[in-house]
Amino acid sequence: MGKRGRVAERRKAGPAVVGGAIAAVVVGGGFGAYALLGGSETDDGGSATTLSDQKPVKTGPLSATEVTSTAGEFLTAWQSGKVTAAADATDDTEAARTLLTGFTKDAHITAVTLTAGTRSGGKVPFSVKGTVDYKGVKKPLAYDSSLTVVRRADDGEPVVSWHSSVVHPDLKDGDTLVTGASGTPPVKAFDREGGELTTAKYPSLGPVLDGLREKYGKTAGGAAGVELRVVRGKASAKSKLSDKTLLELSKGTPGSVKTTLSPTLQAAAEQKVADRSSASVAVVRPSTGEILAAANSSKGFNVAFQGSLAPGSTMKVITSSLLIEKGLASADKAHPCPKTFTYGGWKFHNDDDFEIKGGTFKASFARSCNTAFISQAKKLSDDDLTQQAQQVFGLSRNDWAIGVPSFDGSVPVQSAAQKAASLIGQGGVRMNPLNMASVSATIKNGTFHQPYLVSPDLDHRTLAKAQRTLSSSALSQVRELMSYTAGYGTAAEAMAGLGPDYGAKTGSAEVDNQKKPNGWFTAYRGDLAAAGVVQAGGHGGDTAGPIVAALLKMGG
């Protein structure tokens, strides 16, 4: 069976049958551990073969025996310190060897025990227990991970599909594990009222706290400790992921960083997203740009600040401002809303192919008529929407400095059908809840204020500014559109009872291979603006709307 068979040949003790399975006992190295291997194992001995008697490439689904045997051989070799043998049992020998070598040499993890769990198809979960031992300081380590067995492309033999997450679930490909002086001292982060921010209290703030440490740890007055941490590689750096502490061996002295978060709103945001799968929300203060809350159902990635998703019809807030300034639409004037409209070779539809005969632009906005916007594409230059987003709303320039990593939206210059799709928040347009909360905040305030989590006074950084404001007529009309939508349009149910100083826009973004669209909602009330998304949730008014409205109700 090629390289995989050599893992078994190096074992120092034969397997013992335990309850119909095989327990491969590992002796030597002081591990005293075992990995369970389901089924029996084929003898890989025998004479060499020639080209004429080589077997054909194996195909078809993996058997249970192939999965458990391959997983067991990999785990046994890894826990025994046989890095080459473990790497040979994967489909990326070089990458596996490098990371598994670093597991011992760089992360200083010893006395490793790996225990396989119950197989599900080609996936095998397993637990990891060991000791981090650095310069005489020791601390136990325990976590769960998983691996997936696949067929190797060249011969069809079962191998472990290699990704860095096999070694630790927090690793992305290219990341490494390192134990040592942290380099960046720890920080304690505080809300606007002086309360400490912790993941125990606010579960989705983990990435934010990591980002605050990375940005301010060396200047906040703390001293470094010793810890096991994830050091991000180039790919993760491009995604703006921060290094992450996994285990603290000796405590450093934390510095302190004050944020703009409201403890009341943050707690409420955490509770609201916890009630739904794949939900994210952000709340800002329009008059200043202060970020008051940000929460995500998923705890590992900050979609609220770093997500990059098509915003669907919430983008129509920006598009409407463009059409009004160009003289292509006016809130109370007649505007076409046919069932379908073809542009650039694509046929665009409204939801359920509805149409509005003899209606106004305000009616089309409130009901979220796609064709009302698509029909104007031929009258726009390819870069008109990009310039509107950049110059008025401060988006798509990659210059926000909120205090932690963020994605500042993307509205690329596009042509033909893609240009038309961008007008309704599809095509190449990408946003996150913080971006769309800022859009509502700009309409409410009349001027773009870059959102921020940490006051620029702390580190004297420069906040992004917009080149211009909307004309007074366009601003008044967009406010009218959003207010009408909150009172009588697709946002009315969610925003009921929150008027009259309010405005909203719903959105649904289609995603390939996803049964339900991502539901979006952006709104303002008083001096609060918020936006949220529920991925694969359905229409925004029904999914993200109640989350956003509940938060606006608390402080409008």
N, C-alpha and C positions, 0 to 999 in steps of 0.2 A: 504493500500500500504506500510505497514511497516514503517521504519524509515523516509522515505522521506515525508510521510504525516504529521509528527509532525512539519515540518517547517511551513506549512500553518496554523496549529492549533495555533501557537504562535503569529500570526499577531494581531496587536492591532486595525486594521481598516479593514473593508470589502473591497473587490475590487470594483472599479468603472469601468464600461464599457466605453472604449474610442476608437471610430472608429473601432468597431468590435474586438478589443483586450481587454485585461484586464490590467489595471494599478494598481499595488498593492502599495498603498501609505504607506510609512513608517513614522510613527510618533514616537516621543520620541527620545532621544539620540541626538537631534539637527541636524539630517542629512537632513531632508526635501527633500528626493530623492525618486525616484521610479524606478522599473524595469518592463519592458513590458513583459507580458506573453501572447504568442499567444494562442488563443482558450480558452475553458473553463476548469475548474478544477474539478476532481471527488471528491465527498465527501468521506473522509476517515473514517467517523464515522461508528458505528455499533457494533454488538456484536462480541466477540471473536470466532475464528473458531477452529475446532478440526482437527486432522490429516485426518479424513475421508472426510471432506468437503473442504480441501485445494485445491486451483486451481493449475493446472499444471504449470511448469516453462514456462514463456513467451519466444517465439522465433520469429524470423523473423525481418525484417527491422523495425526500429523505425518510428513511425508516427511523423508528424510535431508537433502535439500537445504534444506528449511525450517529444520531444526535447526542445521545447520552455518553456514548463511548468517546466521541471526539471532544465533547465538553470536559469529560473526566480526565482525559489525557492532558489537555491544556491546563486545567486547574492543578492537577498533580505536579506537572512539570514546573508551573509557576511557583507554587508554594514550596517546592523543593529547592528553589533557587536555580533551576536548570533553564536559564533564560533562552538559550539557543533552541532547546527542544520545545519550549512553549511557543516561541516565535514561529518555529517551523510548522506548528499546528494551526497557523492562521493564513489568511490570504494576502497579508502584507508583512512579510518577514522582517524587513528592515525597520519599518515604523514600530512594529511590536517589540523588536529587540531593543530599540532605543528607549522606549518608554518603560519597559519592564526592567531594564538595567537601571534607569533613573529611580525607579520605585525603591530600590535598595540604596544606591549610591548617593542620590540627591535628596530623596525624601527621608532616608534613614529609617525605613520601616523594616522591622525584623520580626522573628517568631510568628510568621504568617500562617493562618489557618483559613482555608477556603472550603466552604461547604455548599455543595450543589443543592438546589431546591427542586421542585417538581417541574418537569419539562412541559411546555405548551407549544406544540408545533416544533419549529426550529429554535425557539427561544428557551434558554435555561437561566433562571435566576440563581444567584449564589450570594452567600454572606462572606464578608471579609472581617477577620479579626487579627490584630497584630499589635505591635508595640513600636511607637516612635521613640527612637533612642538617639539623642543628640548631645554629645559632649557630657555624658553622665546624667543628663536629664531625661527621664523616661515618662511616657504617658501612654495608656492603652488607646487603641483606635478600633472602631467598629463601624461598619456601614454595609449597605446592600448594593449589589450591582447586578448586571445580567449580560449575557452574551447570546449571539445568534449563530447557529451553524448553517452554512450554505455549501453548495457544491463548487469546488474549484473549477475555474473556467477551462483549464487546459486538459484535465483528466477526469473531471467529475467527482473526484474524491471529496468527502466531507471535511471542511475546515471551518475554523472560527472566523466569521466576518469581522475584520479588524477595524475598530474605532477606538479612540482614546477613552471614550466613556466606558469601555469594558473595564478598564483599570479603576476608574472612579466616575460616577455619574455626573459630576460637575465639570469634568474635563471635556473640552471641545477638541477636535483634531488639531494638533499642533501645540496644544497647551502642555505644560509640564507640572509635576509635583516637586516642591522644594521645601526642605526644612532648614531653618537657620534664623539669624537675626532678621526681623521682619523688614528692615530697611525703612519702611514707612510706619511711623508710630501710630498706635490706635487713636481713635477719637471717640468722644461721647457727643452725640448729636442731641439737640434740644429743640422742642417746638417753640412757637412764638411766645408762649406763656412760661417757658422755663422748664417744662417737663421733659424728662429724658425719653428719647425715641429708641425703642427696642423692638426686635422682631417678636418677642413674647407678647408685647402689647399690640403691635401693628405688624401682622405676619408678612405682608407683602413688601415691606420696606427694606428687605435684605439687600437688593441691588443698589438702592439709594444709599444705604449706610456704607456699603463697599465703595461706592463712588465718592462719597464725602471723605472717606479715609484717604483714598488715592489722591484726591485733589488737595486736601487741607492737612493731612497727617503730619507733614514736615514743617508746617508753619503754625500749627495750633497749640504748640507748647508742650507736646507729649514726648515720651522717650520710647524707643522700640523695645519689643520683647522678642521671644523666640517662639516660632510657630510653624506649623505645616500649612502651606498655602498653595493654591492654584496660581501659577504664573502664566498669563495669557500669551499665546503665540500671535503670529501676524494676522491670521484669519479672524481671531477673536478681537484683536485690536481694531480691525476694520469695522467690526460690528459694535465697537465701543463698549465691550465688556470689560469690567474691572477685575483685577486680581481678587481672589477670594480666600479668606482664612478658613481652614477646615478644622484646625486643632491648635489650641494655644498651650504651649509647654511652660512658658514662664511669662507672666504678665508684664507688659510694658506699662508706662504711665500715660494714660490717655490725655490728649488735649481736648478742647471743647469747641464745638461749632454750633451756632444758633441758626435755625432755619425759619422759614416763613410759615411752616405748616400749622394749621389750626388743630388742636387736639380733638375738639368736638367733631369737626368735619372729617378729619382723618379716620377717627373711630367709626363714624357712620359710613364712610366710603368703604372701609374694610368689610363692614357687615353686609353692605349692599352687594358687593361683587362676590362675596362668599356664597350668596344665595343662587348664583348662576355659574355655569361652566364657561370658561374663556371670556370673562368680562373684564373690562378695564375702564377707568374713569379718571378724569383730572378736573380740578376746580381752581380757577384763578380769580384775582381781583382786577376788574377792568381798569380801574383808576390808577393802579400802580404796576400791575404785572406780577404781583406776589402770587406764588403757588400756595394754595391753602390746603389742598389734599390731592393725593394720587394713590390709587390702589389697583391691584390686579388679582384675578382669581388664581393665576399661575404665579407661584412664588419665585421661580427661577429666572424669569426674564421680565424686565420692566416695559411691558407693552405701552403703558401710559406715556412714557417719555421716549422710548426707543423703538416702538413698533413702526412698521412700514407697510401700511395697508391701504388699499383703494378706499376712499372715504364715501363713495357713492354720492347720493343726492345732497349730502351736506355741503358738497363742493359748490352747489348751486348758489350759495350765499356769495361766494367770490365771483362766479360767472355772472350772476345778476348785476352785481356792481359794475362789471365790465360792460354788459349790454346796455345798461342805463347810461353810463358815461359816453358810450359810443352812439347813443341815440337810436339804438336798435330795439329798445323796450322801454316801457313806462308803466308804472304800477297800475294805473287805472285806465290805460288805453287797451284797445282790442289787440289780441295777440294770438297767433295760430297755435292750436294744440290738436293736430290730427292723430289718428290711431297709430300710424307709422310714418317714418320719414327715412328716405334713403340718401346717404351721403358717403362718398368715397368708396362705393361698392358694398357698403354695409346697410342693411335694413334695420333701423332702430325701432323699438317698440315701447309703448307705455305699459305699465302694469295692467295685465288683462286686456290690453289693447283698448283702453278707454279713450275717449276724445271729449273735448270741450268745444262746443260749437258757439261761436260768437262771444267767447269769454275774454276776460282781461288777463294781462300778464300776472296780476296778483292772484287770480284764480288758478292759473297754471302753476305758480310757485307753491301755493298752499296745498294743491293736490299732488305736487311733484310730477308734473307732466314733462317727460323726457324730451318729447319732440318739440316742445316750445323752445328748447335750448338748441337741440341738434339742427333745427331749421335755420338757425342764424350762423352756423359754422362757415358757410360760403362767404359771408360778409366780413369775416375776421381774418387777420394775418396769423400765420403759424405761431408767432411769438406773443400775441396779444395776451393770452391767459397767463403765460409765464411772467410777463412784465407786471400784470395786475397783481399777481400773488406776491411778487418780490417787492414792488415799489410801494404798495398800499398796506399789505398784510405782513410784510417782513419774513415771508416764507421762502424756502427753496434757495437759500443763499449760503447755507452751512456756516452761519456766523453767530448763532445763539450761544450764550455763555451763561447757562442757568445755575451752574455750581456743581453739576454732576453730568455724566454723559447723556446726550440727547440727540434725537434725529429731528431736524428742523423742517421736515416736509420736502417733497420733490414735485415740481410741476415742470417737466421737461418740455422743450419746444417739440411739437409733433405736427404732422401733416395728415391730410386726407381723413380717413375714417378714425384714426387714432386721435387726431385733433378734436373731432366731434365727440368721441368717447370721453375725452378729458373734460369737456364742458359739463358732464354729468358725473364726474368723479370716478371714471373708469380709465381705460387706456393706461398711460404710464404714471398717472397721478398717485402719489403715496402720502399718507398722513398718519398721525396717531392722535389719541385723545387730547394731549396737550396742545398740539397744533390747532385742532379744531375748536378747543376751548378758547384759544387765543383769537381765532377768527370771530367768534361771537363777542369776545371782549373788545375787539377793535371796532365792531359795529356799535356796541353799547357806548363805548367811551368816545368814539370818533377819531381816535388816534391810536396807532399801534404802540403798545408797551411790551417789550420783550419779557416773557415770563421768566421769573427767577426763583430759585429755592433758597439761595443764600444771598444776603445783601451784598451788592458790589462794593460797599464801603469796607468790607472785611479784607478784600485782597486787591481793591482798586482796579478791578477788571472793567472793561468797557462793554456795556450792553448794546445789542444791535438796535438800530433805529431804521424806521421806514423812510423812504425818500420823499413821500408826500402823503397827504390825506385825501380821502374822497371829496369830491365836490359836495357842497352843502345839499344840493338837490338830490344827488345820488345817495348820500348817506341817509337823508330823510326817507327816501323811497325804500331803501333796503330795510330800514327799521320798520316801516309800514308792512312790508312783505313778511318779515319774521313775526311781527306782532299778530298779523292776521292769521298766520299759520298756527301760532300758539293758541289763538282763540277759536278758530273755525276750520283749520286745515288738519293735516295728518298728525300734528302734534297736540291737538286739542285735548284728547283724553288724558295724556300724561300731564299736561300743564294746567288742567282744570283747577280753578281756585287760586292761581298764582298771579293773576294780573292785577292791575293793568300795565305796570312797568315791566314788560317782559317781551321775549321774542324767542322763536325756536325754528329749527329745521330738522326734519327726519331724513334718513338715508338708508338705502339697502344696496350693498355692493355684491355683485355676483362674483363667485370664485370658482375657477375650474375644478371639476371633480368634487364639488361640495354641494350636497342636496339643498341646503338652505343658505341664503345669502348672509353676509355679515350685516348685522343691524347697527346703525349709527344714529346718534342724536346729539345735537349741539344747541345750546340755549343760553339765555341770560335772564337774570331777574335782579333788579336793583343793582348793587355793586358786586354781584357774583356772576361769573360765567363758567359754564361747565360743558364737557363733552364726554361721551362714552361710546364704547363699541362692545357688542356681544358677538363673538365670532360664531358663524354657523347658527345664529339664533333666529333669523327671520327678520321681519320688518322692524325697523328701528323704533317706531313709535310704541311697539309692544314689548320690546326687549331692553334696549338701552334707555329708552325714554323714562320709564319709572325710576331707574337708578339716578339719572341726572336730575329729574324733577324733585325727588326726595331730598337731594342735597341742596338744591336751590331754595327749597322751602325752609331750610334751617337758618338761612342767613340773608335772605333777600331784603 
